[in-house]
Amino acid sequence: MRKLNAPGDSVQDVFSTCIESYRDAALKNRLRSIVPVLSDEASRFEDCVLTSKTHTIPTADNVGGVVSKAEMLDIYESKFVKGTGRPYYDKYMSLPTNGKCPFCGIGTVSTLDHYLPKSKYPALAITPKNMIPACRDCNLGKDIFSSELRGGTVTSVF
């Protein structure tokens, strides 16, 4: 894997940018209330990466008992990828030299992969250091490999 410079953006800034376009005041207040949780989870993630202990981070179905996994996935898709957070998305996609995938060094970056999947770690869905630009093949290959490890029915990676 090729080394990338880590994004210097805070999860608080990215998340606040993503949710700024919500008009529902109650929803916006609920989302703002989890910013400290997102910050704590981002810090825990970074500490665990440095000590090779990401496997100790528990999975979750919500963030702080306030925001559901589905809501966090929607924020990622509708606000980070397609909405007000898009400048951050584009910035992270442009991190690799010459747009080459840092995993294989051959493919062209076309997606952001989550080191810890957003479906199991919703508090990390918009954490900048949890997102790695990747080519489609490497991103999908990781999913296939993970499926095999879980006892999936994938018979070939090729």
Secondary structure, 3 states (H helix, E strand, C coil): CCCCCCCCCCHHHHHHHHHCCCCCHHHHHHHHCCHHHHHHHHHHHHHHHHCCCHHHCCCCCEECCCEEHHHHHHHHHHHHHCCCCHHHHHHHHCCCHHHECCCCCCCECCEEEECCCCCCCHHHCCCHHHEEEECHHHHHHHHHHHHHHCCCCCCCCC
